[in-house]
Amino acid sequence: MRRTKRADGTAGGRLIRQVAPVLALLPVLALSVGAPPAAARSVSPTAAAPPAAARAAAGRPAAEGDEGRLLFTFKDPRIDESSGLAVSPTHDGIVYTHNDSGDSARFFAVGMDGKTRATFRLAGVTARDWEAMAASVDPATGKGILWFADIGDNFDGAWPDVSVYKVAEPATMRSATLQATRYRFRYEGGARNAEGMMIHPKTGRLYIVSKEFSGSVFIAPKVLRTDRVNLLKRVGPAPIMATDAAYAPDGSSFVIRTYFSASLYRAPGDLIARLTMPPLKQAESIAYTRDGTALLTGSEGVKSPVYRVPLPAGAVASSASATPAEAVDAPAGTAGAGDKGSVTASGGGPDKDEGGGIPFSMVALWVGTAVGAIGIIAVIAYRTAR
């Protein structure tokens, strides 16, 4: 996550530019002093096992069913801050990714060997702070659709609205410039910082997941308008500091990623399970495999890894009990299928997942880090005023 810049020549603007790098380090500082919390390991695909990278270092091959099998690493040095990830719905063995803020409006088609197959640019589009992407299929034509979310707002109100771009999936893996449709959005209740977006595969409904200490899932209107700003309405809670989200291919469930773990939901606020994720430097992306039996998750950085994490059989069976209509339109705090049974060991329930599996000790750690940052800000402000 790069800090979004603002052109402001005032003393306050100068102070913001001085402080911004410090604030941007908060998640990294928190991660550097704490391992994934115990609650984040409440549901694991198998018994505890070392991640694939550790197994490889020990000379042992990664095994299917580990908490994460290294699938590939990005070979292209231009992919230095992979922030969004989506599996191609029409091209076998292709995943798409894009960089965080600071790059142009482009994305990359990557094979399972980590090599870039093609680079695509969006005509007439400015990438202000791209944070997420998703893939869907047009039910009328069967063709793929790609969505890019320019929704990062590190100042929680710096932008009057945010944008999502809709693009027809390229028919061939040849670098090209593509036309995009822009949809603008604003949040009910005020601006938010967000890094997660997902598209329901059956209804085409768009969702945004905010990145906050008390995050939320927002739903877009059924019909998106290009001639005016669309209103996003809150439909449920999200885990602390959500970095991405994705819908299962059958629409029966969705997953929200955080820096520490992932949470699987039947509907907004209706938790199925919390999932162990492989340790990553800065977990930024998540997507389902095309068959819906596993997740792909990635990180920022040059030559960053992408892991394949199989879903627990119990979690897949539980999520399949929800119908697409219930999963998409259930109001906050309602179950998607009327059946409260799930495989979660975390005591999740309707609208009770505000913590996202992060214990109080970790919240206290974040608060402590923030207090330290405030002290640094005060020193900077004092020196600036002298």
N, C-alpha and C positions, 0 to 999 in steps of 0.2 A: 504494500500500500504506500503510494507516494503522496506527500502532502500537496493538496491542491493550492495553487498560487493565486493571489489576488493582486491586481494592480491598484495599490493604495499608497499614496505618497504621504499620508498623515503620520503623526507620531504613533498613533494607534496601529496603523498599517505596518510601520517599521517594527513595532514591538511584536505584532503577529508573525511577521516573517522571521524574527529572531527566535520566537518561542516555538513555532511550528515544528522544526526538526526534533525538539525535545518531546513534544506531545506525540509525534509520530513514532517515537521509540517506546512508548508505554506498553503496547502489546508484547514487543520483543523483550523488554525488561521483565515483564511478568512471566513470560515463558522461560526465560533464562534461569529463573530461580525456583521454578516449580515444575514437577512432573505432572502428567495427566492425572487428575484426581481419581480417587477410588470409585466414585459414583459413575465416572465416565466408562468404567470397565464392568458395568453391571450386566451387560450382555456381550459375549464374545463369540465369534463363529466356532471356536473350539476351545479346549483348555488352553491355559496360558502358554504361548510359544514365542520364541524370539522372532522379530520381524525379518523379512526376507533379506534385507541388507546385512543383518548380523549373521544370518545363516550362510550367506555367500562368503562373508569374510572368514567364516570358520571352515570354509571348504565344503559346506553342505548345500545342496540345491534347495531352493524355496519350494515349499510343499503347498498344494492346494488346500485351503482350509486354515492356513495361518491367518493371523489378524491382518496381514497385508502381504501380498506377493508383488515384488517389484516387476512391473510390466515393461517399462522402458524409461529412458531418460531423454529429454529433448536434446537433440544434437545441434540444432540451429542456434548460433549465438545471438541471433536477433530476438529469440524468445527468452528474454531475461527477467520478465516479471509475469509469468503466466498467472492470470487472475480468473479466467473463465474456462470452462471445459464442457464439451458436448460431444456425444457419439453421433456420427453421421447416421441418419435413419435410412439412407439409400445406398451409400457406398460402403461395402464391406471393408473392415480393417482400417477405417479412417476415423480419427478424432479431430475436432477443431479446438483451437485455443487462441487467445488474444492476450496482449500485454495490458498492464495496469496503466494509470495515467502517465503521460509523458511520451507515449507513442502516437503514431498517426492512426487514422481509422482503417486498420487492416487486421486481418486474421489469417491464421495458418492452418492448412490441412496437413496432418501428420500421420504417418503410418505406424504400425505396431513395432517397428524397429526404431522409432523415435526420430526418423528422418522426415524433413519437410517435403511434401509432395507438391504443394502449390501455395502461393501467397495471393490473397484477395484483398482488394481495397474497396471502400465504399465511396462512391462518387458524391462530391459535395458535402461530405460529412466531417465534422470536427469531433475528435475524440477528447472530450473534456476530462472525464474520469471513468473510463469503462471498467466495470467491476464484475460483470457476469454475462453469461450467454446461455442459450437453451436451443434445443432443436425440436421440431415437431413435424407432423405430416399433414398436408392439406387433404382432408377426407374426400374432397370432390375430385382431385386430380391424382392423389397418391404421391405427389412430389414433396420433397423436403423443404422445410422452412427454417431459417436460422434467425435468432433474435439476439440483439446485443443491447445490454443495459448500461447506459451512461448515467448511473445513479449515485456515484460516489459524491459525498458532500461532507467533507471533514470538518466544516465549520457549522454544520447543522442549521442551514438557513442562508448559506452564501448565494444559492441560486434560487430564483423565483419558481423554477420548475425543473424537472429532470426529464430525460428522454429515453425511449426505447426504439431501436431500429429493427425493422422487419425486412429480411432479404430472402429471395428465392435461392435455395441451395444450388450451388454450381452443378451442372450436369456432368462436367468433366473436371479432372484434376489438372487443369492448366491455369496458371496465374492469369488473373483478369481483374478488371474494375467492374463492380456490380452496382446496380441501382438499388436504393433503399427507400423504404417508407418510414417516415418519422412520426412517432406518437409522443406527445408531451403529457406529463403527469404532475399533479400536486397531491400532497397527502391531506387527508381529513385530519384536522387538529394541528397542522403545522409541519414544517419541513423536518426531514429525517436524513440521517446518513444511512446508506444501505449498500449491501454488497451481494445480496441474493436475489435471484429471479428464477421463476419456474413457469412452465406452460402446461396446463392440463392436456394430456394427449387426446382425450375424447371430446372435450368441449372447446378447446382452444383458449380457455380463460387464462389470463395472465395474473401472476402474483408477484409481489415484491416483499422481501423479508428485510427488515431494518437491522442495522448493526448498532445495538445499544445495550446498556446494562439491563434494561427491561425492554427487550425487543418485541416486535410485532410482525404479524403476517397481514399484508394488505392485499385486497382483491381489486382488480380493475373492472370497469364496466364490461358487460357482455359484448357490446359493440364499441370498438375503439374508433374515435373520431380524429381526423387529421386537421380539422378546421378549428379546433378549440382544445383547451387543456382538459384532459380526462382526470376525474377524481378517483383517488385510491382510498378505499374504506377498510378500516381494521376489522379483521374477522377472527383473530386469535393471537395468542402469545408466541414468542420465539425465544430460543435460548440466548444466553448472554453472549454478546459479540459474535453474532452469526456472520460467517464469511461467504456462504453460498447455499444454494438449495436446488433440488431437482425433483421432478415427478417420476414415479415408476411408469414404465411403458404402457401398462394397462390402466393407469389412473387410479389404482386402488390405494395407493399410499404415496407419501413423499418424504424426503429426507432433508434435514437442515444440518449443515456443517458448521462447526465452530473451530477455534484454534486447538481445542483439546479433544473433541470427540464428535460424534454425529448422533442425531436423534431421528428416529423413524416414527412417522405419524400416520394414523388412519384418516384424520381430518384435522383442520386447525384446532389446536388445543387438546386433541385426543391422541396421547402418546401410546405407541406400540412398544418401543424398546429404545434403549440407548446402546450405541454400538461402539466397540473399541476401534480406534483408528491407528494406523501406523504413525510413529512419531515423525513429524516433519518440521523443517526449519520454520516455515510460516504457511500453515495450511490455508489455502485460498480457494480451492475449487473442488466440486464434487459432481458426479454424473452417474446415471445408471447404465449398465451394459444394455445392449439391445434386447436381450432375453429377460431382463429384470431380475436376474439371480445374484447379481453382484454390483458393487459400486466401484467407480474409478475416482481417485482423489489425488490432487496434485498440490504443488507448492511453488512459491516464487523462487527466482534465482536462475542464473545461467546453468545449463545442464541439470535442471531440476527434475526430480523423479515423478513418475505417475505410478501409483499402486492400484492393484486390483484387490478389493476386499469382498469376499463372498458373504452374502447375507445369511444369517442363521435360518435354517429350515423352518423353525417355529415362527420366526418373524414374517417370512414370506407367506406362510399359510394363514397367519392372523390377518395380514394386510389384505389378502385376497378376499376376505369376507365382506369388505366394503364395496359398494357399487360406485361407479364413477360419479353419478349424480350426487350421492351423499357425500362423497369425498370432496367434491368441489364446492357445493353450495351449503354445507352444514354451517350454521352460525357458530360464533365463538362459544366454546364450552359444550358443544353437543357431540355425541358419538356419531361416527360415520355409518355404523351398521346396526345400532341398537344393541349390540353385544359388547359387554364391557370386558370380556376376556381378552388377555394379551400375554405376551411373553415377557413384558417388562418386569424387571426386578427392582425398579426404582420408585414404585408407588405413584406413577404418573396418573393423571386423571383429567377430566375436562377442565380446561383453562387453568391448570395447576402446574404448568411446566415453565414458569417464568425463569427458573434458575437454570434450566437446560442441563442439569446434571452437575453443575459446578457448586461445590460445597461452600459453606460460609467462610472457611479458611482461605479459599481462593479468592472470594469476593473481597475479603479483608486485605489480601495481598494487593489486589488491583487498586483498592482505595488507598493503601499505604503508598503505593507507587505514585498515584495521582497527587497525594499530599506532598511527596518529595518534589514532584514536578512543579507544584504551586510555589514551593519555596524557591526553586530556580527562577521561576517567572518573576517572583518578587524581587530577587536580586537584579535580574535584567532590567526590570522596570525602574528600580532605584538608580542604577547606573545610567540608564537612558535619560532620566529626569535631571541628572546632575549637569 
